[in-house]
Amino acid sequence: MKILFSEKCLEYWYPGHPESPERVLNTFEFLRQKEFEFVKPEPCPEKELLLVHNKNFVEEIKNEKFSYVDSPTLPRIYDYARLSAGSAINAMEISLKDEKVFSLMRPPGHHVGRNGLALGSMSLGFCYFNNIAIACEKALEFVNRVAIIDFDCHHGNGTQDIFLDHPNVLYVSLHKYPFYPGTGEKSEKNCLNYPLRGETTEDEYLEIFQQALEEIKKFHPDLIAISAGFDTHKDDDITFNGLNLSYRSFGKIGELIKELKKPSFAVLEGGYGKILPKSVYEFIIGYSD
């Protein structure tokens, strides 16, 4: 099991912002004590950002000429965001060698659409480039069909915006609804959405998760990409009890994905506060061979 991580992703921060360096640093330190293998990622070339984003949006981020709620304009954020996107690509490439891999990088990405703001949202939700989407579009140079499973508490409106009606991509999201970003109420074409009420129990969630994986099986993907958000945990700092999941839930989610017996890679999305290190660890233990 390889974990992609670079200390460079700890260099940027904004006072009081929940998407902080500490969330990833604490997880890195926790996993390092467990003696996992760490690999340094490479930045994403601009041409690969343009696989899913239009040039005007990329230039906005590059030149720090933007103003988005929740995603502050910070020095060198373009470089940090490229490194996170590059890590997702590196994870995809490692997975095609039939190795399990997890990208432990920030910023996250699944709220960014092709032109930035997605599906009527007023913010980028702590994101700058859509890491998982870039990696999946790149993967289609090597494989025919990619399935994305997104278990973040928030709907990945950016990922849906990018891949809606794409014949070679299936997007599956389980998320809290109604909740930010206010999308994902119903399924559309190749984007299968499972909106869940806040009172959903852990057992109900896992049952629905298994139903979602059955849809992935029907799609017969060559590769599975995982938007791994841990803010569904009942004690997450910003999601108001998330979807009532425990640490055990993430281990089970990892096991269920592993049972699909497909090449796969996971990319960190949300998860805030003290719950993140152990949540990631339990997922990795369940997910790894």
Summary of the structure (lengths in Angstrom):
residues: 289
radius of gyration: 16.8
end to end distance: 7.7
largest distance: 46.6
contacts: 1090
relative contact order: 0.15
helix: 37%
strand: 17%
